[in-house]
Amino acid sequence: MIRNLLIAFTIALAALCSTQASAQQKKVSYELTKDIAYSPSTDAYARERCKLDVYRPKDKTGCPVVVWFHGGGLTGGSKDIPARLKEQGVIIVTANYRLLPRVPVDSAITDAAAAVAWTFRHAASLGGDPHRIYVSGHSAGGYLTMMVGLDKKWLGAYGVDADSIAALVPFSGQMISHFSYRKMHGYGPLQPLVDQYAPLFHVRKDCPPVYLITGDREIELYGRYEENAYMARMLRLVGHPDVHLYELDGHDHGAMADPAQHILLDVIHHKAR
């Protein structure tokens, strides 16, 4: 009996060691390439700011790609790789863009579109799947995500159809005209405005799938949850078939960004509902 147990234990241990060795052999390594110029703009500020980083699995093909835009109220911030997206089999393209009030809001949106267009042109050569390019970002980055995905003129200027994006996943993005843009034109932070620089102005039923994520409505920035809820409602009313709204209870505007990455990964891996 004891001999049989020892034999069984030895076999199980060998199988475990073999599995671990196989996992180590299959472990994917990642590389980061920094400060790639992506914009055709030639002014000095564009040459300074319009750079992106690419984080990708080495020696793999057909990977999903996320274009990630940082927050900072359109007036600050810098490109970064969200920690939860690392080592997930996903290529991350993270881009800086020109900032207000040094430039008008058009320039920031133009840069975001240029970064997305760059990604479409280079996805395959990076080991990515050009049909699985997701656009996401936190706060100001969420605003840029929705502007380039809803108003087709921005990507159209670079020969890319916005509807080619696999999904739009803004984290607590402004859906009315951005408060930094409103400030430049004399509007206070609580004075709402919906004009051509508001994602809500460009609601349409045929845009890519939309996953709107915010923090807790009671502790979010201004009325950010309500803006996103209204966006979801209007998209559904015009007949969009694939709109989702998530409210992360107990998380404020900043804290919601980390758990929201889990939803983004679920979207990428087709698990989100």
C-alpha positions in Angstrom: 0.0 0.0 0.0 2.7 2.4 1.1 4.8 1.5 -2.0 1.8 2.3 -4.3 1.3 5.6 -2.6 5.0 6.4 -3.1 4.7 5.5 -6.8 1.6 7.7 -7.2 3.3 10.6 -5.4 6.4 10.3 -7.6 4.3 10.3 -10.7 2.3 13.3 -9.6 5.5 15.2 -8.6 7.1 14.4 -12.0 3.9 15.6 -13.8 4.0 18.9 -11.7 7.6 19.5 -12.5 7.0 18.8 -16.2 4.1 21.3 -16.2 6.2 24.0 -14.5 9.1 23.4 -16.9 6.7 23.7 -19.8 5.2 26.9 -18.4 8.7 28.4 -18.0 9.5 27.5 -21.6 6.4 29.1 -22.8 6.8 32.3 -20.7 6.5 35.3 -22.9 9.0 38.1 -22.7 8.1 41.7 -23.3 9.9 44.7 -24.7 9.4 48.5 -24.4 10.3 50.9 -27.2 10.1 54.5 -26.2 9.6 57.9 -27.8 8.6 57.0 -31.3 7.5 60.1 -33.3 4.0 59.5 -34.7 2.7 62.9 -36.0 3.3 64.5 -39.4 3.1 67.9 -37.7 6.4 69.8 -37.9 6.1 72.6 -35.3 8.5 72.5 -32.4 5.8 71.7 -29.8 4.5 68.8 -31.9 8.0 67.4 -32.3 8.4 67.6 -28.5 5.1 66.1 -27.5 3.9 63.8 -30.3 5.8 60.7 -29.2 4.6 57.3 -28.2 5.8 54.2 -26.4 5.1 50.6 -27.5 5.0 47.7 -25.0 4.6 44.3 -26.7 5.1 40.6 -26.3 8.2 39.5 -28.2 8.0 36.9 -31.0 4.2 36.7 -31.0 1.7 37.7 -33.7 -2.0 38.4 -33.8 -2.0 40.1 -30.5 -4.8 42.6 -29.5 -3.7 46.2 -29.3 -4.7 49.0 -26.9 -4.1 52.6 -27.7 -3.9 54.2 -24.3 -4.3 58.0 -23.7 -3.2 59.5 -20.3 -5.4 61.9 -18.2 -4.5 65.2 -16.8 -7.4 67.5 -17.8 -5.9 68.1 -21.3 -3.4 70.4 -19.6 -0.9 68.0 -18.1 0.1 64.3 -17.8 2.3 62.0 -19.7 2.2 58.6 -21.5 2.3 55.5 -19.3 1.7 51.8 -19.4 -1.1 50.8 -16.9 0.3 48.2 -14.6 -2.6 45.8 -14.9 -2.2 45.7 -18.7 1.4 44.4 -18.5 2.2 40.8 -19.3 -1.4 40.1 -20.5 -0.6 39.2 -24.1 -1.6 42.7 -25.2 0.3 45.3 -27.1 0.1 48.7 -25.5 0.6 51.9 -27.5 0.6 54.9 -25.2 0.9 58.4 -26.6 1.6 62.0 -25.4 -0.3 64.7 -27.1 -0.2 68.5 -27.2 -1.7 70.2 -24.2 -4.1 73.1 -23.6 -3.9 76.1 -23.2 -0.7 76.2 -25.3 -2.7 74.8 -28.2 -6.5 74.7 -29.0 -8.4 71.5 -28.3 -8.3 70.7 -32.0 -4.6 70.0 -31.7 -5.0 67.5 -28.8 -7.7 65.6 -30.7 -5.7 65.7 -34.0 -2.7 64.2 -32.1 -4.9 61.5 -30.6 -6.2 60.6 -34.1 -2.6 60.6 -35.5 -1.5 58.2 -32.7 -4.5 55.8 -33.5 -3.8 56.0 -37.2 -0.1 55.3 -36.6 -1.2 52.2 -34.7 -3.4 51.0 -37.5 -0.5 51.4 -40.0 2.1 49.5 -37.8 0.0 47.0 -35.8 0.9 44.0 -38.0 4.6 44.7 -38.0 4.5 45.0 -34.2 2.9 41.5 -33.9 -0.6 42.9 -33.5 -4.0 42.2 -35.1 -5.2 45.2 -37.1 -8.7 44.1 -36.6 -8.4 44.1 -32.8 -7.3 47.6 -32.0 -9.0 49.1 -28.9 -8.9 52.7 -27.9 -9.0 53.6 -24.2 -7.8 56.2 -21.7 -8.5 57.8 -18.3 -10.3 61.1 -17.8 -8.9 63.5 -20.6 -7.8 60.3 -22.3 -11.3 59.0 -22.1 -12.6 62.2 -23.7 -10.0 61.8 -26.6 -11.0 58.2 -27.0 -14.6 59.1 -27.6 -13.9 62.1 -29.8 -11.7 60.1 -32.3 -14.2 57.2 -32.2 -17.4 59.2 -32.7 -16.5 62.1 -34.9 -15.1 60.4 -38.0 -13.4 63.4 -39.4 -10.4 63.2 -37.1 -9.3 59.7 -38.1 -10.6 60.3 -41.6 -8.0 63.0 -42.1 -5.4 60.1 -41.8 -7.2 57.7 -44.1 -8.6 55.6 -41.3 -12.3 54.7 -40.7 -13.1 55.2 -37.1 -15.5 52.2 -37.3 -12.4 50.0 -37.7 -11.7 50.4 -34.0 -12.6 47.2 -32.2 -14.2 49.0 -29.2 -14.1 52.4 -27.3 -13.4 52.0 -23.6 -13.2 55.4 -21.9 -12.4 55.6 -18.2 -14.4 58.5 -16.6 -14.2 60.5 -19.8 -15.9 63.8 -20.3 -18.9 63.5 -22.6 -19.9 67.1 -22.8 -17.3 69.7 -24.1 -14.2 69.3 -22.0 -13.9 71.6 -19.0 -10.4 72.8 -20.1 -11.7 73.8 -23.5 -14.7 75.5 -21.8 -12.3 77.4 -19.5 -10.3 78.7 -22.5 -13.6 80.2 -23.7 -14.7 81.7 -20.5 -17.0 79.0 -19.1 -16.8 77.8 -15.5 -16.3 74.2 -14.6 -20.0 73.7 -13.7 -21.3 75.4 -16.9 -22.2 72.6 -19.2 -21.8 72.9 -23.0 -22.4 70.5 -25.8 -20.9 71.7 -29.1 -18.8 70.1 -31.8 -16.1 69.3 -29.2 -18.4 67.2 -27.1 -18.6 63.4 -27.7 -22.3 63.7 -27.1 -22.7 66.0 -30.1 -21.5 63.1 -32.3 -23.8 60.3 -31.1 -24.4 57.8 -33.9 -25.7 54.2 -34.1 -22.9 52.8 -36.2 -19.9 53.6 -34.2 -17.7 50.9 -32.6 -18.9 49.1 -29.4 -18.8 51.4 -26.4 -17.9 50.5 -22.8 -18.4 53.5 -20.6 -16.7 53.2 -17.1 -16.9 55.7 -14.3 -16.4 55.8 -10.5 -19.1 56.2 -7.9 -21.6 58.9 -8.9 -21.5 60.4 -5.4 -17.7 60.9 -5.4 -16.9 61.2 -9.1 -15.5 64.4 -10.6 -18.4 66.8 -11.1 -21.3 65.0 -13.0 -19.1 62.5 -14.7 -21.2 59.5 -14.1 -24.4 61.3 -15.2 -22.6 62.5 -18.4 -21.7 58.9 -19.2 -25.2 57.6 -18.3 -26.7 60.2 -20.7 -24.2 59.1 -23.4 -25.3 55.5 -23.0 -28.9 56.4 -23.1 -28.6 58.5 -26.3 -26.5 55.8 -28.0 -29.2 53.3 -27.3 -32.0 55.7 -28.4 -30.4 56.2 -31.8 -30.2 52.4 -32.2 -26.6 51.5 -31.2 -26.6 47.8 -30.5 -23.6 47.4 -28.3 -23.4 50.0 -25.4 -22.4 49.2 -21.8 -22.2 51.4 -18.7 -20.3 50.5 -15.5 -20.3 52.4 -12.2 -17.5 51.4 -9.8 -19.0 51.9 -6.4 -16.7 53.3 -3.7 -14.1 54.6 -6.2 -13.6 58.3 -7.0 -12.3 59.8 -10.2 -8.7 58.7 -9.7 -9.2 55.4 -7.9 -11.5 54.0 -10.5 -8.8 53.8 -13.1 -7.1 50.7 -11.6 -10.1 48.4 -11.3 -11.4 49.6 -14.6 -8.4 47.9 -16.3 -10.0 44.6 -15.4 -13.1 45.5 -17.4 -10.9 46.6 -20.4 -9.1 43.2 -20.3 -12.5 41.5 -20.2 -13.5 43.5 -23.3 -10.4 42.5 -25.1 -10.9 38.9 -24.3 -14.6 39.0 -25.2 -15.8 38.4 -21.6 -17.5 41.7 -20.8 -21.3 42.1 -21.0 
